[in-house]
């Protein structure tokens, strides 16, 4: 318990609350907030479990002014005569005694199954809303058992979550269920008495999205369930009032996981072990002349890089991804694919970083295949002080790559400013006659005595393709 909670100030034998054949222990912590009570279940191996199966705070009980809840405890007696031992809890500072009543504990048996063979995305046999999809069925069922004589009908709510592994990675799920077309399906099912021993079964059809190419990882379908509360009747009773029956208000076994998981594999050309071992190789070059490749600033609005991805041997490379890390003032504008037939490459800018370009390649990159494409980058924001371009490229795959040493390339290019400056000038008038008496500056009395005014006009031109910031013209004037 927390510091100062006085956990263990009171303890009592709770009896066999969950009817598993072992007595359980309640422990009070009267100064944890306004008080709390912990329930530790008996354990065949440990004697008493070291982790509480339930913790009840005073604030959970809707009793005004309750303080030091858990100051005293008494248990092991079935006060409401429902076949389960109950616990009374004293709250010294507020002069309260609270009766905690045990309820029937149900253990849900669940079964789940999917297609007997791996799913082939190329096999589309299911029609839905005028379109054909790859589909498969998810089968599941429930029944319950209890150590008590409880034999009532109960209702469960269930939730199917498709492709949970992709959702946990922040990726779009690859399957959807009928109805709203989402990857989650919810429903309810009725279970009859435990003496019936029959499964309450359901079958739901799952549809594979038609653009699914990521098939290296299996589909994981999660099934969870909970009891459907029959009515909003109060589970607590005021003093001097008759206790409400809890016979129709069971709870689920807290020691049992309330979920099942189904793994569905895809058909892959990866041999009997389903482990895909490939050998990817990345090659890249700027489409520029020179050694090193040289880009003349202002010569073009864009620069291009040719990318080649090979799978030299082995098995298909699934979920192959190329990443390009761009320098400042260089921006991605598009991709040109050179492969014939169906498009096998798609590129985008990372959502959280515009300087990172992500390309999905092949998916899969099959054995001995070549993926050739060109990336286009905008250069109009480059400045004369950007003297070098450097773009690291990295190639990854979710298959097992036998040699990763050739999966990285650094593209580099020299940036030059190509200028060709010229200067021309004219004077007006073009010819000035000089003669007469020579006078010094101090002897001049009138402006007209200085002589004829001469105007010079200079024209500076850049015949090159780059800009020349900071150009300086020096004029030496004779005197």
N, C-alpha and C positions, 0 to 999 in steps of 0.2 A: 504494500500500500504506500501511499504518499506520506511524506514526512509529517508527523503530527496527527496522522489519521487514527492512531491507536488501533491499527488492524490487529486482531487477536485478543482485544480486550474481553470479548465474549466468544464462546464457541459452544456448539451443541450438535449432538447426533441427530441428523435430519431424517433418519430412517432410509429406506430404499426408495428415493424419490422417482428414479427412472426405471424401477423394477427390473434391474439387471442382475439381481442376486447379491449386490454389494451395498453396504450402508454408505451414506453420503454425509458430508460435513458442511455445516453453515458457520461462517465466521463473521463477526461484527467489526465494523470500523466506525465508531460513533462520531468521530471528529473529522471524517472525510466530507467536507462541506457540512451539510446538515445530517450526515450519517449515511452509511451504506452497509449492505450485507452481501457477502460472497458465498456462492455455492460451489463446493469442490466435490466431484463425483468419486465414488469408490472405484478403484482400478485393480484388475486381477494381478497385474505385474507390479505396480508401484504401491499398492495399498490405497493411497489417496492420490488423485491426480494433482500435479503441481500447478496446473493452470485452471483458473475458475471457469466453469461452464456457464455461469450466469452471475451478473452483478446488478443489484437493485439499489438505486439511490433513493433517498427520501423525496427528491424532486420528481421522481417517476410516479408517485402514489396519489397525487391530487388531494393530499391531506394538509389543510392550512396550518401553518405554525409548527409543523413537525420538526423537532430538533433532537440531536443525539440518537437518531435512529440506528439501532444495532447495539445499544448500551447493554441489553440483555437478550437472551435467546432461549427458546425452548422448542423442541421438535420431536418427531417420531410418532405423533398421534394423528389419527385420521379424524379430524374434528367435523368435517362435513360429510363423512361416511360415503365417500366416492371411491374408496379402495386405495387411495394414495395418502401417504403421511403429509401433514401440513406443518408449518412453522409459525410460531408467534414471536414477534419482535417488540421489545420494549424501547421506548424513547423517554429517557429519564427527565430531561429538562422540560419537555412539553407535556408530560403526564399522559402519554399515549401508549396503547398496545395495539399493534397491527398484526392481523392474521394474514399470512401468505399461504394461499391454497394451491396445492399441486393439481396439475391437470394431466389428462391422458396423453402419453407420449407415443407418437406414431413413427414408425420407420418406413420410409417409402422405398420400395424396390422399383428400380427403373431399368429398362433395357432399350438399346438403341442400335440401329443397323443402317447401312447404306448399300450402295451397289456392290455386287460381288466382284466385279472386275474394275480395273482403272477406267476413268472417264476419258474418252477421246473427244477433244474439242472439234475435230473435223466431222464427227458424226452428229448430225442434227436431225432428230426424228420427232420433236415435239412442236406442235403448233400452238401459238398463243397470240391472240389479237392480230391474226393475219400474218404473223412472222414465224419462222422456223428456228428453233433453238436446240442446243445440246441440253439435255435435262437428265435428272436422276431423282430417285425417291429416297426420302429420309423416313425411316420407320422407327417409332418409339412407343413405349407403353409403360403403364404404372400399375402397381398394386401396393397394398400396405399391410404391415403386420404390427402387432402391439402385444406387450406382455400382460395387458389388462384384458378383461372380457369385452372391451369396446368392439362393436360390430356394426356401427352405423355407416350410412352412406356419407362420403365426403366429396368435396369438389376441390380440384387443384387448378391453379392457373399455371401455364407453362409459357416459356419464351425460347424460341429458336433464334440463335444469332449465327448468321452465315459468315464464313471466312473471317473468323475472329482474329487470326494471326495477322492478316493484312490490316485489319482495323487497328490493332495494337501498334502497328508500324506507321500509322497515319496515312495508309494507302486506301484507295477505293476498293471495296469488296468486289470479288469477281463473280458472285452469284446473287440472285434475288429470288424472292418467293412471290407467288401469285397474290393478287389483291392490289395493294398499293405499289407493288414493284420494288419494295425495299428489301434490304438484307436481313431484316428482323421480322419474325412472324410470332404472333402471340395468340393464345387461345385458352380454352378451359376444357377439362375432362372430369367426368364423374366416376368415382371409385366406389364399388359396392363393398359390403362387409368383408372382413378378413377371412371369414369362413368360406367365402365364395371361391377364393384362390384363383380367380380369373384375371387376366391382364386387360386393362382398358387401353386399347391400342389406337394409334393415330398414324396416318401416312400423309406426308406433305411433299409436294413436288418442288424441287429446286431447279432453277434455270441458270445456265452459264451465260454471262454476257457475251454477245457475239464477237466483240473485239478482244477477247481474252487471249493473250499470247504468253503471259507469265505462268508457266505450268511446272516450273521446277519444284516449287514448294506445294505441298498438298493443301487441300481445303480442310479447314478445321471448323466443324459445326458444333456449337455449344448448346446444350439443353439445360435450362434451369427451371425450377418449379417452387411453388409456395402454396400454402393453404389459402383457399378463398374463404374469407370471413363470411359466415352465413347471415349475420345481422349485427347491428351496432349496439346490442345489449351491453350494459355495463359489466365489467369484470370485477368491480369493487362494490362494496356494500357499506352503507352508513350504519352506525351503531343502532341497536334496537330494531333493526329491520331483518327480515328473514333472508338467509343467504340464497343468492341465485345459484341454480344448478349449473355446474360446469361440464355435465355429461356430454353436451353437444359442442363443446369448445376445446377440442384437442390441440396439441402443439406438435411440431415436428421434432424429431430427434436431433438435438444440437450437435451430437457427436458424429453425425452422418453427413458427408458432403451433399449439398443440395444441387448437384450438377453432374452431367455426363458429357463426354466429349467424343466426337466421331471424326475420324481422319479419312479423307477421301483422296486417293492418288490419281494423277493423270497418266495417260499413256505417254511414255517418253522413250526415245531411242538411246537408252543408256545402259543396255545390257541387263542381265538378270539381277544384278545387285542394285539397280536404280540409282547408282552413283555416277554422275556425269563427269568425266575427266577430259578436259579439253586442253588446247595449247594455243592461246591467243597471242597475236603479235600486232603491235601498233606501229604504223609508219605515218609520218606527216612532214609536209614541207610548205613553205610559203611559195605562192606562184609569182615569184619575183626573179629578176636577173641579178647577176653578180655573186661574188663570193667574198664576204658573206652576202646573202640576199639584201638588196638595198631598195628602200622605198623613198622616192623623192616627194617631199611634202608638197601637196597641192597638185600633184600630177593626176590624181584620181580621187574620187569621193569614197572609194572603198578598197580594201585589201582582202585577198582571198588565200585560204589555206586548204590544201588538198589532204584528205585523211583517208588512210587505208587500214582496214581491220581484217586480219586473216585468222582462220582457225586451221593451222597447218596439219594437225593430226588429232586423232582421238574422237571424242563424242561431242554432241552439241553443247554449245555454250549458251545457257539460258540467262535471261535478265542481264544482258551485257550492256554496260553503261559507260559512255565516254564523258569526261568532265574537262572543260577548258576554263582556265582562270585568267581573265583578261586584265591588262593593266589599266590605269586611269586614262580616261578620255578615248578609249577604244570601245566600241559598242557592237554587239551582235545584231545583225539585221536579217539573216536568213541562211538557208541551207539549200544546196543543189545536189541531188542524188544522181549518180551515174549508173546505178544498177538498173537493169531492165526488168519489166514486169511489176509485180506488186511492190509498193513502197516498203522498204525494210528499215529505214532510218527516220526518226523524228527527233527534232531538237527544240529546246525551249530554254528560256532564262529561268534560273532558280527563283522561286517565289520570294525568298528571304534575302537574296543577294544578286543584284543585277549584273555583277561582274563575273558570275559563274554561269556557264552554258552547259546544259545537260542534254546528252543525246542518247536515246534508246536505240541500240544497234542490233539488227537482225532479229533477235528474239524468236527462235534461237539463231546463233551463228553456227551453221551446220559444218560438218567436216569438209575440209578443203574448199570452203566457200570464201569469197572475197566481198567485203562491203566497202565500196568506194564512194566518197561524197566530198563536197566542198563547203566549207564554212565561209560566210561573208561577214566582214566587219567594216563599220563606218569609221572613216578617218578624219572627218571634217572638224572634229574637236581637238585634234592633235596640235601641239604648239612647237615652235622651233627648238625649244629646249628639251623636247622629247626626242632624244638622240638615238634611242634604242627601244625596240619592241621585244617583249619577252612573254610568251604564253605557255605555261606548263600544261601538259595534257596527261591524263591518267585514264586507264582502261580497267574496269572491274567486271566481274561476272559472279553470279551465284552458283555456277558450276565450280568444280575443282580444277583450277588451272595448274598444269604440271610445270610451267615455267613463267614466273611473273616478272623476270628481269627485263623483258622486252615489252612491258605494258605501260611504260612511261616515256614521254618525249617532251623536250623543251624546244618550242619554236622560237627562233631569234632572227631579228632583222635589224639592219642599220637604217636609221632615218636621216636623210640629208635634206638640206634646203638648197634647191637648185635655182640660183638667181643669175641674171646677166644684165648688169646695170649699165646704162649709158647716160651721158649728159651732153646737151647741146644748148647753145645760147646765141642770142642776137642782141645787137645794140641799136639804139635809136637816138640820134641819127647814126647812120652807118659810118659816116666820115666827118671828122671835125678838123678844121683848119686852125693851125696854131701860129701865132706871130705877134708882132708888136713889142711894145716895151715890157720887159719882165719886172714884176713887182712881187715883193714878199707879202705874206698874209697880213702883216701888221699895216701894210700900206693900202690895203683895200678899204675904200670908203663906201662903195655901193655893191649890191649883189651882182649887178650886171658886169662889174669889173672882173668877177671871178672867171667868167667865160661861159661857153655854151654848155647846158645841162645834157648829160648823157644817161639814158635809161638802159639797163641790161636786163634781159629776160632769159631765165634758165629753165630748161625742160629736162626732168630726170625720168627715165623710162627703165622698167624691169622687163626684159625680154625672156626671163626664165619662168618656170612654173611654180616656184616657191615665193614666199614673202620675205622681205628684207627689213625686219623691224630694227629701229635704231640706226638706220643709214644716216651718215653725216656728209654734208657737202662743205668743203673748205675753199674759200675764195681768197686769193692773194691779190691785193690791190696795189698797183705801183704808186709811188709817191716820191 
